[in-house]
Amino acid sequence: MSADRIASAVTRIEAAMARIDAARESLGDSEARGSGSSARVVELVNVHEKLREQVAESLRELDALLATLEE
């Protein structure tokens, strides 16, 4: 995988994480105004955190792969 493709992938991942954050904040705001359940918000926050951890792990794997390819 070329450096340009990796940089592009990282950019897309970061953009996705920003969209997830915005959606979570938006949902949190609308849930706070409406009669939504706090259990659903907690569930979504947990899913969000799990996705963040998975993305972070993927980035670590990409870093390791790049380090191996650069040797």
PyMOL Python script that loads the backbone (N, CA, C, O; Angstrom):
from pymol import cmd

cmd.read_pdbstr("""\
ATOM      1  N   MET A   1       0.865  -1.177   0.000  1.00  0.00           N
ATOM      2  CA  MET A   1       0.000   0.000   0.000  1.00  0.00           C
ATOM      3  C   MET A   1       0.898   1.222   0.000  1.00  0.00           C
ATOM      4  O   MET A   1       1.799   1.337   0.831  1.00  0.00           O
ATOM      5  N   SER A   2       0.654   2.138  -0.932  1.00  0.00           N
ATOM      6  CA  SER A   2       1.489   3.326  -1.033  1.00  0.00           C
ATOM      7  C   SER A   2       1.167   4.310   0.087  1.00  0.00           C
ATOM      8  O   SER A   2       0.116   4.250   0.726  1.00  0.00           O
ATOM      9  N   ALA A   3       2.110   5.211   0.294  1.00  0.00           N
ATOM     10  CA  ALA A   3       1.931   6.209   1.352  1.00  0.00           C
ATOM     11  C   ALA A   3       0.715   7.096   1.069  1.00  0.00           C
ATOM     12  O   ALA A   3       0.001   7.489   1.991  1.00  0.00           O
ATOM     13  N   ASP A   4       0.482   7.409  -0.213  1.00  0.00           N
ATOM     14  CA  ASP A   4      -0.679   8.237  -0.568  1.00  0.00           C
ATOM     15  C   ASP A   4      -1.989   7.532  -0.231  1.00  0.00           C
ATOM     16  O   ASP A   4      -2.920   8.156   0.280  1.00  0.00           O
ATOM     17  N   ARG A   5      -2.060   6.240  -0.515  1.00  0.00           N
ATOM     18  CA  ARG A   5      -3.279   5.494  -0.214  1.00  0.00           C
ATOM     19  C   ARG A   5      -3.494   5.390   1.289  1.00  0.00           C
ATOM     20  O   ARG A   5      -4.626   5.465   1.767  1.00  0.00           O
ATOM     21  N   ILE A   6      -2.416   5.218   2.023  1.00  0.00           N
ATOM     22  CA  ILE A   6      -2.528   5.139   3.484  1.00  0.00           C
ATOM     23  C   ILE A   6      -2.984   6.477   4.049  1.00  0.00           C
ATOM     24  O   ILE A   6      -3.860   6.531   4.912  1.00  0.00           O
ATOM     25  N   ALA A   7      -2.385   7.549   3.556  1.00  0.00           N
ATOM     26  CA  ALA A   7      -2.789   8.887   4.020  1.00  0.00           C
ATOM     27  C   ALA A   7      -4.256   9.139   3.696  1.00  0.00           C
ATOM     28  O   ALA A   7      -4.984   9.710   4.508  1.00  0.00           O
ATOM     29  N   SER A   8      -4.684   8.721   2.526  1.00  0.00           N
ATOM     30  CA  SER A   8      -6.090   8.882   2.135  1.00  0.00           C
ATOM     31  C   SER A   8      -7.001   8.072   3.056  1.00  0.00           C
ATOM     32  O   SER A   8      -8.059   8.551   3.464  1.00  0.00           O
ATOM     33  N   ALA A   9      -6.593   6.853   3.379  1.00  0.00           N
ATOM     34  CA  ALA A   9      -7.396   6.009   4.270  1.00  0.00           C
ATOM     35  C   ALA A   9      -7.501   6.636   5.656  1.00  0.00           C
ATOM     36  O   ALA A   9      -8.576   6.652   6.256  1.00  0.00           O
ATOM     37  N   VAL A  10      -6.400   7.144   6.156  1.00  0.00           N
ATOM     38  CA  VAL A  10      -6.399   7.776   7.481  1.00  0.00           C
ATOM     39  C   VAL A  10      -7.302   9.011   7.465  1.00  0.00           C
ATOM     40  O   VAL A  10      -8.042   9.251   8.418  1.00  0.00           O
ATOM     41  N   THR A  11      -7.243   9.789   6.390  1.00  0.00           N
ATOM     42  CA  THR A  11      -8.094  10.971   6.271  1.00  0.00           C
ATOM     43  C   THR A  11      -9.563  10.576   6.283  1.00  0.00           C
ATOM     44  O   THR A  11     -10.374  11.224   6.944  1.00  0.00           O
ATOM     45  N   ARG A  12      -9.914   9.512   5.553  1.00  0.00           N
ATOM     46  CA  ARG A  12     -11.308   9.052   5.535  1.00  0.00           C
ATOM     47  C   ARG A  12     -11.736   8.556   6.909  1.00  0.00           C
ATOM     48  O   ARG A  12     -12.866   8.803   7.330  1.00  0.00           O
ATOM     49  N   ILE A  13     -10.854   7.864   7.609  1.00  0.00           N
ATOM     50  CA  ILE A  13     -11.175   7.368   8.953  1.00  0.00           C
ATOM     51  C   ILE A  13     -11.411   8.542   9.901  1.00  0.00           C
ATOM     52  O   ILE A  13     -12.371   8.543  10.673  1.00  0.00           O
ATOM     53  N   GLU A  14     -10.534   9.535   9.838  1.00  0.00           N
ATOM     54  CA  GLU A  14     -10.689  10.704  10.704  1.00  0.00           C
ATOM     55  C   GLU A  14     -11.989  11.453  10.392  1.00  0.00           C
ATOM     56  O   GLU A  14     -12.667  11.928  11.303  1.00  0.00           O
ATOM     57  N   ALA A  15     -12.333  11.556   9.110  1.00  0.00           N
ATOM     58  CA  ALA A  15     -13.579  12.221   8.727  1.00  0.00           C
ATOM     59  C   ALA A  15     -14.778  11.444   9.265  1.00  0.00           C
ATOM     60  O   ALA A  15     -15.748  12.035   9.740  1.00  0.00           O
ATOM     61  N   ALA A  16     -14.705  10.124   9.188  1.00  0.00           N
ATOM     62  CA  ALA A  16     -15.794   9.290   9.709  1.00  0.00           C
ATOM     63  C   ALA A  16     -15.929   9.469  11.216  1.00  0.00           C
ATOM     64  O   ALA A  16     -17.042   9.543  11.737  1.00  0.00           O
ATOM     65  N   MET A  17     -14.812   9.540  11.908  1.00  0.00           N
ATOM     66  CA  MET A  17     -14.853   9.737  13.356  1.00  0.00           C
ATOM     67  C   MET A  17     -15.472  11.095  13.695  1.00  0.00           C
ATOM     68  O   MET A  17     -16.222  11.216  14.663  1.00  0.00           O
ATOM     69  N   ALA A  18     -15.156  12.107  12.899  1.00  0.00           N
ATOM     70  CA  ALA A  18     -15.745  13.437  13.129  1.00  0.00           C
ATOM     71  C   ALA A  18     -17.255  13.394  12.904  1.00  0.00           C
ATOM     72  O   ALA A  18     -18.012  14.010  13.654  1.00  0.00           O
ATOM     73  N   ARG A  19     -17.696  12.664  11.870  1.00  0.00           N
ATOM     74  CA  ARG A  19     -19.135  12.542  11.621  1.00  0.00           C
ATOM     75  C   ARG A  19     -19.816  11.792  12.762  1.00  0.00           C
ATOM     76  O   ARG A  19     -20.926  12.147  13.160  1.00  0.00           O
ATOM     77  N   ILE A  20     -19.170  10.771  13.284  1.00  0.00           N
ATOM     78  CA  ILE A  20     -19.732  10.015  14.411  1.00  0.00           C
ATOM     79  C   ILE A  20     -19.875  10.931  15.624  1.00  0.00           C
ATOM     80  O   ILE A  20     -20.908  10.928  16.294  1.00  0.00           O
ATOM     81  N   ASP A  21     -18.833  11.714  15.901  1.00  0.00           N
ATOM     82  CA  ASP A  21     -18.892  12.656  17.023  1.00  0.00           C
ATOM     83  C   ASP A  21     -20.038  13.651  16.845  1.00  0.00           C
ATOM     84  O   ASP A  21     -20.793  13.910  17.782  1.00  0.00           O
ATOM     85  N   ALA A  22     -20.164  14.207  15.638  1.00  0.00           N
ATOM     86  CA  ALA A  22     -21.222  15.189  15.376  1.00  0.00           C
ATOM     87  C   ALA A  22     -22.596  14.559  15.537  1.00  0.00           C
ATOM     88  O   ALA A  22     -23.504  15.170  16.102  1.00  0.00           O
ATOM     89  N   ALA A  23     -22.749  13.334  15.040  1.00  0.00           N
ATOM     90  CA  ALA A  23     -24.039  12.650  15.160  1.00  0.00           C
ATOM     91  C   ALA A  23     -24.358  12.361  16.617  1.00  0.00           C
ATOM     92  O   ALA A  23     -25.502  12.500  17.051  1.00  0.00           O
ATOM     93  N   ARG A  24     -23.343  11.958  17.366  1.00  0.00           N
ATOM     94  CA  ARG A  24     -23.547  11.667  18.782  1.00  0.00           C
ATOM     95  C   ARG A  24     -23.962  12.920  19.530  1.00  0.00           C
ATOM     96  O   ARG A  24     -24.886  12.888  20.343  1.00  0.00           O
ATOM     97  N   GLU A  25     -23.275  14.034  19.256  1.00  0.00           N
ATOM     98  CA  GLU A  25     -23.622  15.289  19.920  1.00  0.00           C
ATOM     99  C   GLU A  25     -25.016  15.753  19.522  1.00  0.00           C
ATOM    100  O   GLU A  25     -25.789  16.214  20.362  1.00  0.00           O
ATOM    101  N   SER A  26     -25.329  15.630  18.247  1.00  0.00           N
ATOM    102  CA  SER A  26     -26.643  16.025  17.760  1.00  0.00           C
ATOM    103  C   SER A  26     -27.731  15.169  18.398  1.00  0.00           C
ATOM    104  O   SER A  26     -28.763  15.681  18.831  1.00  0.00           O
ATOM    105  N   LEU A  27     -27.495  13.880  18.451  1.00  0.00           N
ATOM    106  CA  LEU A  27     -28.461  12.975  19.066  1.00  0.00           C
ATOM    107  C   LEU A  27     -28.608  13.293  20.550  1.00  0.00           C
ATOM    108  O   LEU A  27     -29.717  13.308  21.085  1.00  0.00           O
ATOM    109  N   GLY A  28     -27.494  13.542  21.201  1.00  0.00           N
ATOM    110  CA  GLY A  28     -27.538  13.877  22.626  1.00  0.00           C
ATOM    111  C   GLY A  28     -28.347  15.136  22.871  1.00  0.00           C
ATOM    112  O   GLY A  28     -29.122  15.209  23.824  1.00  0.00           O
ATOM    113  N   ASP A  29     -28.166  16.140  22.000  1.00  0.00           N
ATOM    114  CA  ASP A  29     -28.926  17.385  22.139  1.00  0.00           C
ATOM    115  C   ASP A  29     -30.412  17.154  21.908  1.00  0.00           C
ATOM    116  O   ASP A  29     -31.243  17.642  22.675  1.00  0.00           O
ATOM    117  N   SER A  30     -30.755  16.407  20.847  1.00  0.00           N
ATOM    118  CA  SER A  30     -32.169  16.179  20.559  1.00  0.00           C
ATOM    119  C   SER A  30     -32.806  15.284  21.610  1.00  0.00           C
ATOM    120  O   SER A  30     -33.973  15.471  21.956  1.00  0.00           O
ATOM    121  N   GLU A  31     -32.059  14.318  22.120  1.00  0.00           N
ATOM    122  CA  GLU A  31     -32.580  13.444  23.171  1.00  0.00           C
ATOM    123  C   GLU A  31     -32.825  14.249  24.447  1.00  0.00           C
ATOM    124  O   GLU A  31     -33.800  14.014  25.161  1.00  0.00           O
ATOM    125  N   ALA A  32     -31.936  15.196  24.726  1.00  0.00           N
ATOM    126  CA  ALA A  32     -32.093  16.007  25.934  1.00  0.00           C
ATOM    127  C   ALA A  32     -33.331  16.887  25.827  1.00  0.00           C
ATOM    128  O   ALA A  32     -34.003  17.135  26.828  1.00  0.00           O
ATOM    129  N   ARG A  33     -33.639  17.364  24.617  1.00  0.00           N
ATOM    130  CA  ARG A  33     -34.810  18.211  24.424  1.00  0.00           C
ATOM    131  C   ARG A  33     -36.094  17.395  24.386  1.00  0.00           C
ATOM    132  O   ARG A  33     -37.138  17.857  24.848  1.00  0.00           O
ATOM    133  N   GLY A  34     -36.026  16.203  23.847  1.00  0.00           N
ATOM    134  CA  GLY A  34     -37.219  15.381  23.681  1.00  0.00           C
ATOM    135  C   GLY A  34     -37.433  14.468  24.868  1.00  0.00           C
ATOM    136  O   GLY A  34     -36.900  14.677  25.958  1.00  0.00           O
ATOM    137  N   SER A  35     -38.225  13.458  24.618  1.00  0.00           N
ATOM    138  CA  SER A  35     -38.519  12.520  25.694  1.00  0.00           C
ATOM    139  C   SER A  35     -37.792  11.204  25.471  1.00  0.00           C
ATOM    140  O   SER A  35     -38.272  10.151  25.891  1.00  0.00           O
ATOM    141  N   GLY A  36     -36.620  11.254  24.801  1.00  0.00           N
ATOM    142  CA  GLY A  36     -35.846  10.042  24.512  1.00  0.00           C
ATOM    143  C   GLY A  36     -35.316   9.418  25.782  1.00  0.00           C
ATOM    144  O   GLY A  36     -35.205  10.061  26.826  1.00  0.00           O
ATOM    145  N   SER A  37     -34.995   8.157  25.660  1.00  0.00           N
ATOM    146  CA  SER A  37     -34.511   7.451  26.847  1.00  0.00           C
ATOM    147  C   SER A  37     -33.011   7.635  27.001  1.00  0.00           C
ATOM    148  O   SER A  37     -32.264   7.595  26.023  1.00  0.00           O
ATOM    149  N   SER A  38     -32.585   7.834  28.217  1.00  0.00           N
ATOM    150  CA  SER A  38     -31.151   7.979  28.468  1.00  0.00           C
ATOM    151  C   SER A  38     -30.424   6.652  28.260  1.00  0.00           C
ATOM    152  O   SER A  38     -29.222   6.642  27.995  1.00  0.00           O
ATOM    153  N   ALA A  39     -31.129   5.553  28.377  1.00  0.00           N
ATOM    154  CA  ALA A  39     -30.506   4.252  28.138  1.00  0.00           C
ATOM    155  C   ALA A  39     -30.046   4.142  26.685  1.00  0.00           C
ATOM    156  O   ALA A  39     -28.987   3.575  26.414  1.00  0.00           O
ATOM    157  N   ARG A  40     -30.818   4.672  25.764  1.00  0.00           N
ATOM    158  CA  ARG A  40     -30.454   4.637  24.338  1.00  0.00           C
ATOM    159  C   ARG A  40     -29.218   5.492  24.097  1.00  0.00           C
ATOM    160  O   ARG A  40     -28.335   5.109  23.329  1.00  0.00           O
ATOM    161  N   VAL A  41     -29.152   6.631  24.739  1.00  0.00           N
ATOM    162  CA  VAL A  41     -27.991   7.506  24.603  1.00  0.00           C
ATOM    163  C   VAL A  41     -26.750   6.800  25.134  1.00  0.00           C
ATOM    164  O   VAL A  41     -25.694   6.843  24.503  1.00  0.00           O
ATOM    165  N   VAL A  42     -26.868   6.162  26.270  1.00  0.00           N
ATOM    166  CA  VAL A  42     -25.742   5.437  26.846  1.00  0.00           C
ATOM    167  C   VAL A  42     -25.303   4.323  25.903  1.00  0.00           C
ATOM    168  O   VAL A  42     -24.108   4.108  25.704  1.00  0.00           O
ATOM    169  N   GLU A  43     -26.267   3.621  25.327  1.00  0.00           N
ATOM    170  CA  GLU A  43     -25.948   2.544  24.388  1.00  0.00           C
ATOM    171  C   GLU A  43     -25.187   3.093  23.181  1.00  0.00           C
ATOM    172  O   GLU A  43     -24.194   2.506  22.752  1.00  0.00           O
ATOM    173  N   LEU A  44     -25.648   4.206  22.639  1.00  0.00           N
ATOM    174  CA  LEU A  44     -24.978   4.803  21.493  1.00  0.00           C
ATOM    175  C   LEU A  44     -23.573   5.295  21.838  1.00  0.00           C
ATOM    176  O   LEU A  44     -22.650   5.159  21.035  1.00  0.00           O
ATOM    177  N   VAL A  45     -23.416   5.855  23.011  1.00  0.00           N
ATOM    178  CA  VAL A  45     -22.092   6.299  23.442  1.00  0.00           C
ATOM    179  C   VAL A  45     -21.157   5.094  23.558  1.00  0.00           C
ATOM    180  O   VAL A  45     -19.994   5.166  23.161  1.00  0.00           O
ATOM    181  N   ASN A  46     -21.663   4.001  24.097  1.00  0.00           N
ATOM    182  CA  ASN A  46     -20.838   2.797  24.212  1.00  0.00           C
ATOM    183  C   ASN A  46     -20.439   2.260  22.842  1.00  0.00           C
ATOM    184  O   ASN A  46     -19.293   1.859  22.639  1.00  0.00           O
ATOM    185  N   VAL A  47     -21.376   2.251  21.908  1.00  0.00           N
ATOM    186  CA  VAL A  47     -21.069   1.802  20.551  1.00  0.00           C
ATOM    187  C   VAL A  47     -20.027   2.729  19.924  1.00  0.00           C
ATOM    188  O   VAL A  47     -19.095   2.271  19.262  1.00  0.00           O
ATOM    189  N   HIS A  48     -20.192   4.012  20.134  1.00  0.00           N
ATOM    190  CA  HIS A  48     -19.248   4.993  19.607  1.00  0.00           C
ATOM    191  C   HIS A  48     -17.842   4.737  20.155  1.00  0.00           C
ATOM    192  O   HIS A  48     -16.869   4.743  19.401  1.00  0.00           O
ATOM    193  N   GLU A  49     -17.742   4.518  21.436  1.00  0.00           N
ATOM    194  CA  GLU A  49     -16.436   4.265  22.039  1.00  0.00           C
ATOM    195  C   GLU A  49     -15.812   2.980  21.507  1.00  0.00           C
ATOM    196  O   GLU A  49     -14.604   2.920  21.276  1.00  0.00           O
ATOM    197  N   LYS A  50     -16.636   1.954  21.315  1.00  0.00           N
ATOM    198  CA  LYS A  50     -16.126   0.697  20.766  1.00  0.00           C
ATOM    199  C   LYS A  50     -15.585   0.915  19.353  1.00  0.00           C
ATOM    200  O   LYS A  50     -14.527   0.395  18.998  1.00  0.00           O
ATOM    201  N   LEU A  51     -16.317   1.687  18.553  1.00  0.00           N
ATOM    202  CA  LEU A  51     -15.850   1.991  17.197  1.00  0.00           C
ATOM    203  C   LEU A  51     -14.551   2.785  17.237  1.00  0.00           C
ATOM    204  O   LEU A  51     -13.646   2.536  16.440  1.00  0.00           O
ATOM    205  N   ARG A  52     -14.455   3.730  18.149  1.00  0.00           N
ATOM    206  CA  ARG A  52     -13.216   4.506  18.300  1.00  0.00           C
ATOM    207  C   ARG A  52     -12.041   3.590  18.613  1.00  0.00           C
ATOM    208  O   ARG A  52     -10.959   3.737  18.044  1.00  0.00           O
ATOM    209  N   GLU A  53     -12.260   2.643  19.521  1.00  0.00           N
ATOM    210  CA  GLU A  53     -11.198   1.704  19.878  1.00  0.00           C
ATOM    211  C   GLU A  53     -10.797   0.858  18.673  1.00  0.00           C
ATOM    212  O   GLU A  53      -9.612   0.603  18.461  1.00  0.00           O
ATOM    213  N   GLN A  54     -11.778   0.422  17.884  1.00  0.00           N
ATOM    214  CA  GLN A  54     -11.475  -0.378  16.700  1.00  0.00           C
ATOM    215  C   GLN A  54     -10.682   0.436  15.674  1.00  0.00           C
ATOM    216  O   GLN A  54      -9.748  -0.078  15.059  1.00  0.00           O
ATOM    217  N   VAL A  55     -11.051   1.689  15.495  1.00  0.00           N
ATOM    218  CA  VAL A  55     -10.325   2.549  14.557  1.00  0.00           C
ATOM    219  C   VAL A  55      -8.908   2.781  15.067  1.00  0.00           C
ATOM    220  O   VAL A  55      -7.957   2.739  14.286  1.00  0.00           O
ATOM    221  N   ALA A  56      -8.756   3.024  16.350  1.00  0.00           N
ATOM    222  CA  ALA A  56      -7.427   3.236  16.921  1.00  0.00           C
ATOM    223  C   ALA A  56      -6.559   1.996  16.719  1.00  0.00           C
ATOM    224  O   ALA A  56      -5.380   2.111  16.385  1.00  0.00           O
ATOM    225  N   GLU A  57      -7.135   0.818  16.919  1.00  0.00           N
ATOM    226  CA  GLU A  57      -6.394  -0.424  16.712  1.00  0.00           C
ATOM    227  C   GLU A  57      -6.005  -0.572  15.245  1.00  0.00           C
ATOM    228  O   GLU A  57      -4.887  -0.992  14.945  1.00  0.00           O
ATOM    229  N   SER A  58      -6.899  -0.237  14.338  1.00  0.00           N
ATOM    230  CA  SER A  58      -6.590  -0.302  12.907  1.00  0.00           C
ATOM    231  C   SER A  58      -5.450   0.645  12.553  1.00  0.00           C
ATOM    232  O   SER A  58      -4.574   0.301  11.759  1.00  0.00           O
ATOM    233  N   LEU A  59      -5.463   1.829  13.139  1.00  0.00           N
ATOM    234  CA  LEU A  59      -4.381   2.778  12.894  1.00  0.00           C
ATOM    235  C   LEU A  59      -3.053   2.257  13.435  1.00  0.00           C
ATOM    236  O   LEU A  59      -2.010   2.446  12.809  1.00  0.00           O
ATOM    237  N   ARG A  60      -3.089   1.606  14.586  1.00  0.00           N
ATOM    238  CA  ARG A  60      -1.859   1.009  15.128  1.00  0.00           C
ATOM    239  C   ARG A  60      -1.345  -0.077  14.190  1.00  0.00           C
ATOM    240  O   ARG A  60      -0.141  -0.184  13.958  1.00  0.00           O
ATOM    241  N   GLU A  61      -2.261  -0.882  13.652  1.00  0.00           N
ATOM    242  CA  GLU A  61      -1.858  -1.928  12.717  1.00  0.00           C
ATOM    243  C   GLU A  61      -1.259  -1.328  11.450  1.00  0.00           C
ATOM    244  O   GLU A  61      -0.265  -1.835  10.930  1.00  0.00           O
ATOM    245  N   LEU A  62      -1.864  -0.245  10.950  1.00  0.00           N
ATOM    246  CA  LEU A  62      -1.302   0.434   9.779  1.00  0.00           C
ATOM    247  C   LEU A  62       0.087   0.986  10.077  1.00  0.00           C
ATOM    248  O   LEU A  62       0.990   0.877   9.247  1.00  0.00           O
ATOM    249  N   ASP A  63       0.260   1.570  11.245  1.00  0.00           N
ATOM    250  CA  ASP A  63       1.580   2.079  11.634  1.00  0.00           C
ATOM    251  C   ASP A  63       2.607   0.959  11.662  1.00  0.00           C
ATOM    252  O   ASP A  63       3.729   1.128  11.185  1.00  0.00           O
ATOM    253  N   ALA A  64       2.228  -0.185  12.219  1.00  0.00           N
ATOM    254  CA  ALA A  64       3.145  -1.320  12.286  1.00  0.00           C
ATOM    255  C   ALA A  64       3.481  -1.815  10.881  1.00  0.00           C
ATOM    256  O   ALA A  64       4.632  -2.139  10.589  1.00  0.00           O
ATOM    257  N   LEU A  65       2.480  -1.871  10.023  1.00  0.00           N
ATOM    258  CA  LEU A  65       2.702  -2.302   8.646  1.00  0.00           C
ATOM    259  C   LEU A  65       3.637  -1.339   7.922  1.00  0.00           C
ATOM    260  O   LEU A  65       4.544  -1.765   7.206  1.00  0.00           O
ATOM    261  N   LEU A  66       3.415  -0.054   8.109  1.00  0.00           N
ATOM    262  CA  LEU A  66       4.293   0.936   7.485  1.00  0.00           C
ATOM    263  C   LEU A  66       5.731   0.801   7.986  1.00  0.00           C
ATOM    264  O   LEU A  66       6.684   0.892   7.212  1.00  0.00           O
ATOM    265  N   ALA A  67       5.865   0.588   9.272  1.00  0.00           N
ATOM    266  CA  ALA A  67       7.199   0.432   9.844  1.00  0.00           C
ATOM    267  C   ALA A  67       7.892  -0.793   9.232  1.00  0.00           C
ATOM    268  O   ALA A  67       9.088  -0.761   8.943  1.00  0.00           O
ATOM    269  N   THR A  68       7.129  -1.859   9.042  1.00  0.00           N
ATOM    270  CA  THR A  68       7.690  -3.075   8.450  1.00  0.00           C
ATOM    271  C   THR A  68       8.096  -2.832   6.992  1.00  0.00           C
ATOM    272  O   THR A  68       9.149  -3.287   6.546  1.00  0.00           O
ATOM    273  N   LEU A  69       7.255  -2.116   6.268  1.00  0.00           N
ATOM    274  CA  LEU A  69       7.549  -1.841   4.863  1.00  0.00           C
ATOM    275  C   LEU A  69       8.728  -0.892   4.688  1.00  0.00           C
ATOM    276  O   LEU A  69       9.431  -0.964   3.680  1.00  0.00           O
ATOM    277  N   GLU A  70       8.951  -0.016   5.638  1.00  0.00           N
ATOM    278  CA  GLU A  70      10.045   0.938   5.549  1.00  0.00           C
ATOM    279  C   GLU A  70      11.394   0.317   5.879  1.00  0.00           C
ATOM    280  O   GLU A  70      12.436   0.899   5.578  1.00  0.00           O
ATOM    281  N   GLU A  71      11.382  -0.845   6.487  1.00  0.00           N
ATOM    282  CA  GLU A  71      12.656  -1.490   6.869  1.00  0.00           C
ATOM    283  C   GLU A  71      13.376  -2.061   5.691  1.00  0.00           C
ATOM    284  O   GLU A  71      14.455  -2.633   5.845  1.00  0.00           O
TER     285      GLU A  71
END
""", "prot")
cmd.dss("prot")
cmd.show_as("cartoon", "prot")
cmd.util.cbc("prot")
cmd.orient("prot")
